[in-house]
């Protein structure tokens, strides 16, 4: 702390301009508010200088969540099956037309499809993949739950969501508009088979995420991104979404928006905590079966998995997961450990 701030008696404020701002407000109405504001600004400046960007973003998210933990404005939803059985992390060759994941009592099979081009040709689309496909599904599932309808009013909300996730809206071959368009097309063309079973009954749902979608993207970032007024979920997908919507805090999603693996881990932890009634031990073999995609060495997988859990816990310090020599242990906890609001109880 600087000498001037010590003499002024201003704990947590060091920079001369902030000290001057507080001193100017001393003795006036709103002094305490100005002091807290400057203390927060000093903390933000200190982190910007000392901490790496990703660490700073995690700590900033933690500060926001602690300030307004469980705020319903941060609440979003994703289909539980997609939280357990994620999409591919990376782009698959167009020749790869099917992707399957099974975990626990759920399975997901995604089949790539075709879309008609403006000249009437059928164009093969890749399998949906990566963080952008997950973010699109998160946004659209959230809007369907919020609007309580399979027919979702879109307008400019998705453009705003893309910006909120930290992506610039840019055109051109390598722009974000093109990458998001690729995932919109892949999701619009694909078919999904969602399987669920409980040892007594089994159910398979054959569906497409969307039954109707028509999106036009401009080539220039200066042009307005034109969306249809609505996007329609298929009846089958929407009905299972209503029954299996998993709540997520969007502030954490923003931090990990560029990493499909960390998004999947975040969704998976939310699902596990949502369904647990007693502590759950998961072996390294089981963890690798679900999360070991692309790893040849167990040592590297265990190292990276443990580090990713540490990073998520930097945002949610009360997260009840322990990484051990044998795997991990997840203990039941309330929604507050993931900064989710408590369920509303109906009033009679």
N, C-alpha and C positions, 0 to 999 in steps of 0.2 A: 504494500500500500504506500502511496506517495506521502511525503511530509505534509503537503497541503491538505490532503484528505484526512490525515490523522489530526491535524490542528483544527480542522473544521468538524471533527467528530462524525464522519460519514463512513460507517462500515460498509464495505462492498462497493465503494465508488472510488476510482483512482484517477481516471483521465481528467485532465484539466477542464475540458468543456463540459463534462458531466458534473463535476464539482461546482462549476460556475452556475449551471442550470439549477442545481439544488439550492445553492446559496441565494440565488435570486428569488426562489420560492419560499425561503425561510420566513416564518411568521405570517404567511398568507394562507388563505383557505386552499386546501388541496395539497399542502406540503407533503404529507405522508404518501399521497399517490405519486407525486413527482419523484420522491425519494425511491420508492419501490420501482418505478419505471426506469430510473437511471441505474439502479442496482441490476435490473434485468438486462439492460443494454450493456453494462459493463461485463456481465457474465457472457453475453453473446459475443462481444468483441474478444474476450480472453480465449474463448473456445476457437474462434475463427483463426487466431494466431497460432495456437498451440496444437490443436487436434487435427488429425487427418479428416478429410471431408466426410467419409462414411461414418467414422466414429462420431463426428459432430452431429451428423444427421440423426443418428440413433439417440444421442443424448437430448437433442432438441425435441424429438418425438416423445421421449420419456417425460420431459418437462411439460409438454402440452397435455399429455395424458394425465399426469399427476394434477395439473391445474383443473382439468375438466373431465376427470375419469368417469367413464360410463355415459358420456354425453350421447344422446340419441342422434344428434346431428352427424356423428362419426360412424353410425351403424350402417353396414352394408351386408349383403348376403351372397352366398355362392351355393350351388347345388352340392349336397353332401357327397354324392358319388364322385364328383369332380374334385372334391377335397381329399378323398381317399385314393382314388385311381386317376392320377393326373395325366395330362396330355404329354406328348414328346417334348423334351427340352429343346431340341435343335431341329432344324429343317431336315426332313427326310427326303430322299430322292423321289421324284414324281413316280417312279416305278414301284415304290413301296406304297401299296394301296390299303393296308390294314395295320392297326396298332392295337395291342391288347394289354390291359393291366388287370391284375386280380389282387385284392388285398382283403383279408378277413372274409367277411360274408358279402362282399360287393365285388362286382367286376364291371369293366368298361371296355367295349370294343368299338373302335372308331374306324370307319371305312371312308376313305377319300372318295369324292364324287366329281361331277363335271358341272360346269355352268355354260349357258349359251352366250356366245360373244355377240356383239351388235350385228355381225354379218350372218348370224345363224349357226355358226360352227360350235360344236361341243368342245370345250377346252377343259382338259384334266386339271384339277386343282390339287395342290399338295395337302397332306394332312395338316390340320391346325397344330401349331407348336409355339413354344416359347412364352415369354412373359406377356406379350401383347395379346395373344389369344386368351390367356387367363384373365387379364385386365378387362378385356371386352366382355367376357362372360360374367365377370364379377359385376360390372356396371349394369349390364342388361338384366341379369337376374335380380339385382337390387332394385332396379326400376320396376320390374314386374311385381315384386313383393310390395314395394311402396305404393304403386298404383293399383294393386290388387286386380291385375288384369293380364291376360296373355297378350293383349294388344297394347304395346308400350308406346307411349308418346315420347318421341325422341327429340325432334327439333335440334337445338344446338347443345343439348346436355352432354353428348358424348365428346364434342370438341372441348368443352370446358373440363370434362373429366380427364382427357388426354393431357391438357395443360396442368391440371391439378396433380397428376402423377409425376410431374417434373419433366415431361417431354416437350420440346419445342414443336410447334406446328409448322413443318417445312415441307415443301414440294420437291419435285424432281425424282429421278430414279432412286436415289438413296435417301430420300426424305422420310420423315415419320408418317406422312400421309400415305405413302406407298406401302410401307411396312404394315400399317394398320389395315389398309385396303386388302392386302394379301390375306390377312387373318380373317377379315370379314367374309371374303369370298370363300376361304377354306371352310369356315364354320357354316356358311350358307349352303355349301355343296355337300358336306359330309353327312353320313348316317351314323347313328350311335345305337348300340345295344347295351342297355343298362340291366345288369343282373343283381338280384338281391335274394338272399335265402337265410333261413333261421334254423335249419335242422328239421323243420316240420313242413314248411311250405317254401316254394321258390317262385320267383316272379321275374320275367324277362320283358323289358319294354323296348320295342323297336321304334326309333324315332329319329327325326331331324331336329336340331335345336330350333330352327326357324322354319315356318311354313311359308313366309312371305317376307322378302327384303329387297329393296332397290336403292342402292346407294351410289351417288356420284361424287367423285373426289376431283377437285381442281388440280391442275398441274402446278399452279403458282401458290405459294404460301400467302400471297396478298389477297387471293380470292377467298370468298366465303365458302366454307365446306358445306355443301348442300346435302342434307339428309332428308329422307322421307318423313312425313309427319308421324308415321308409325312403323314399328317392326313387330311382326306377329310371331310369337312362339308357337310351336306345334302343340296340339292339345296334350299329347302324351308327355312331352318334356315339361310343360307347365304344370300338369297335375302332379308329377313326381317332385317338381321343385317346391310346390306349396307344402307338400308333406315332408320334404327333406331339405329345407333351406337352412344353411348354417350361418350364424351371425359372425361378422368380422369387423374389427375396428380399422377404418380406412387410413388412419394416421400411420399404423404399422405397415400397411400395404404400400403407402407412398415411399417408405424407406427402402423397401425391397422390390420396388417396381421393375428394376432392371434384371432381377434374378429369378427365373422360373422355379428353380430348386428351393430357394428360400421362401417364395410365395407358397409353394406346396407344403413345406414344413410348417409354416404359419397356419395354413388351413387344416393340416393334419392334427396339429396340437389342439386347435379349437374343437375339432371333431372328437378327439379322444377325451378331452375334458368334459365335453358336452354329454358324453355317454357313460362315463365312469361312475361306478358306485363303490369301488374298492381299489386299492393300489394295483397297478398293472406293471408287471415285469416283462420287458421285451428283450430277447436275446440279440446279440450282434448278428447272428445268422438271419434272424427275421428282419432286423433293421436293414441289413444289406440287400435282402431280397426285394425290399421296397425302395430303398434309397441308394443302392449301390450301382445304379446304371452308369457305365463308363469307367468303373474302377476295376483294375486288375489286382491291386494289392489291398489286402484287408487293412494293413497298417495305415495306408493313406486315407481309406474310407473312414476309419474310426477317428483319425485326427481331424478330418474336415467336418464330419458330423458333429463332433464335440465342439468345434469352433463355431459352427453355425448355431448351435443351441446357445452358446455363450452370447453371441450377437443378438439373438432374439431376446434373451434375458436382460440384455442391456436396456431394452425398451420395456420389458415386463419383468421387473426384478422379483416379483412374487410367484413367478411361474413355477409350479411344483414338479419339475422334472430334474432327475439326477442321472448323470452319465457315470456308469460304473465299469469295472473290469469285465463284467458279464454282459453289458448292454446298457439299458436305461430303465429307470423306474419312474412312472408317472402316478402322482397321487391325486385323488379327487379334490376339486376346489370349485369355488363359485365363479361366476362369470367376471367378477371384478379383477381377477388375476390377469385377464386379457383385456382389461378396460372396456368391458361390455356391460351395458345396463342390465339390471335385473329384469326378469320377465314381469310384464304387467299382469296383475291379477284382475280378473273381471269383477265388477261390482254388481251385486244383485239388487 
